[in-house]
Amino acid sequence: MQQDIQNTGGEAIYKVTDVTPHEQMEELAEVALNEFEKIDVLVNNAGVMPHSFLYKKKIDDWNKIIDVNIKGVLYGIAAVLPTMRERKSGHIINLSSVAGHFVGFWCKNHSLEA
C-alpha cells in the first residue's frame, strides 16, 4: 500500500507497531511527527476476538482482548491527542467490528455442551 500511495504522488511511511505497549504507540506518533510535523488523523483499527466459550476460562484470551481492543485504542488516542489539542486540529476515528453491534451472533448456533 505504501508503494501504491507513493506511485500516485502521495507521501507514505509506516512503522510496524504493537498497540499493547503504550511506548510503541508513543513511538509511532513521534515517527509521524518527525516525518510530517503534524498528525491530522488517527484511525484506530486494531482488534482481536478469540472465539472460545466463557466456561473454558481462557483468561489469557480475555486479557489480550482488553489489551488490544480497549487499552490499544486508549494508547493511540493518548499518543496523538496532545499535539492535536495544541494545534486545535485533528480527527480520531475509532473503528469496531460488526461483533460490537450483534452480540451473540457467533454463539447462537452453539450449545453449552460443546
C-alpha positions as CSV (number, residue, x, y, z in Angstrom):
1,M,0.0,0.0,0.0
2,Q,2.8,2.4,0.8
3,Q,4.2,1.9,-2.7
4,D,0.8,2.5,-4.3
5,I,0.4,5.8,-2.5
6,Q,3.9,6.9,-3.5
7,N,3.3,5.8,-7.1
8,T,0.4,8.2,-7.3
9,G,2.4,11.1,-5.9
10,G,1.4,10.8,-2.3
11,E,3.7,10.5,0.7
12,A,3.5,7.4,3.0
13,I,5.7,5.8,5.6
14,Y,4.9,3.0,8.1
15,K,6.2,1.6,11.3
16,V,5.3,-1.9,12.5
17,T,3.7,-1.3,15.8
18,D,2.1,-3.4,18.6
19,V,-0.7,-1.4,20.1
20,T,-0.5,-3.1,23.5
21,P,2.6,-1.3,24.9
22,H,1.8,2.4,25.2
23,E,5.5,3.1,24.5
24,Q,5.1,1.8,21.0
25,M,2.1,4.0,20.3
26,E,4.1,7.0,21.5
27,E,7.0,6.0,19.2
28,L,4.6,5.7,16.3
29,A,3.2,9.2,16.9
30,E,6.7,10.5,17.2
31,V,7.7,9.0,13.9
32,A,4.7,10.6,12.2
33,L,5.5,14.0,13.8
34,N,9.2,13.8,12.9
35,E,8.3,12.9,9.3
36,F,5.3,15.2,8.7
37,E,5.4,17.7,11.6
38,K,1.7,17.1,12.4
39,I,-0.8,14.3,12.8
40,D,-4.1,15.1,11.1
41,V,-5.9,11.8,11.6
42,L,-5.6,8.7,13.7
43,V,-7.6,5.6,12.6
44,N,-7.8,3.1,15.5
45,N,-8.4,-0.2,13.7
46,A,-6.6,-2.8,15.7
47,G,-8.8,-5.5,17.3
48,V,-8.8,-9.2,18.2
49,M,-11.7,-11.6,19.1
50,P,-10.6,-15.1,20.1
51,H,-13.6,-17.4,19.9
52,S,-14.0,-19.6,22.9
53,F,-16.7,-20.3,25.4
54,L,-16.6,-18.4,28.7
55,Y,-16.8,-21.6,30.7
56,K,-13.4,-22.6,29.3
57,K,-11.9,-19.7,31.2
58,K,-9.3,-18.7,28.7
59,I,-8.1,-15.8,30.8
60,D,-5.1,-15.0,28.6
61,D,-7.5,-14.5,25.7
62,W,-9.6,-12.2,27.7
63,N,-6.6,-10.2,28.7
64,K,-5.4,-10.0,25.1
65,I,-8.9,-8.6,24.1
66,I,-8.7,-5.9,26.8
67,D,-5.1,-5.1,25.9
68,V,-5.7,-4.7,22.2
69,N,-9.3,-3.6,21.9
70,I,-9.5,-1.2,24.8
71,K,-6.0,-0.3,26.0
72,G,-4.7,-0.1,22.5
73,V,-7.4,2.3,21.5
74,L,-6.7,4.5,24.5
75,Y,-3.0,4.4,24.0
76,G,-3.4,5.6,20.4
77,I,-5.7,8.4,21.4
78,A,-3.3,9.4,24.2
79,A,-0.3,9.4,21.8
80,V,-1.9,11.9,19.3
81,L,-4.2,14.0,21.4
82,P,-1.7,16.4,22.9
83,T,-0.4,17.5,19.5
84,M,-4.0,17.7,18.1
85,R,-5.1,19.8,21.1
86,E,-2.1,22.1,20.8
87,R,-2.9,22.7,17.1
88,K,-6.6,22.7,17.8
89,S,-7.0,20.4,14.8
90,G,-7.2,16.7,14.1
91,H,-9.5,13.7,13.9
92,I,-9.6,10.4,15.7
93,I,-11.6,7.6,14.1
94,N,-12.3,4.5,16.2
95,L,-13.5,1.5,14.2
96,S,-15.2,-1.6,15.6
97,S,-16.2,-4.8,14.1
98,V,-19.8,-6.0,13.4
99,A,-19.4,-8.1,16.6
100,G,-19.8,-4.8,18.6
101,H,-23.3,-4.5,17.2
102,F,-24.6,-8.0,17.1
103,V,-23.9,-9.6,20.5
104,G,-24.0,-13.4,20.4
105,F,-24.2,-13.8,16.6
106,W,-21.4,-16.4,16.7
107,C,-22.8,-18.3,19.7
108,K,-26.4,-18.6,18.8
109,N,-25.9,-21.9,16.9
110,H,-23.7,-23.5,19.5
111,S,-24.9,-25.3,22.6
112,L,-23.3,-25.1,26.0
113,E,-22.4,-28.7,25.7
114,A,-19.6,-28.1,23.2
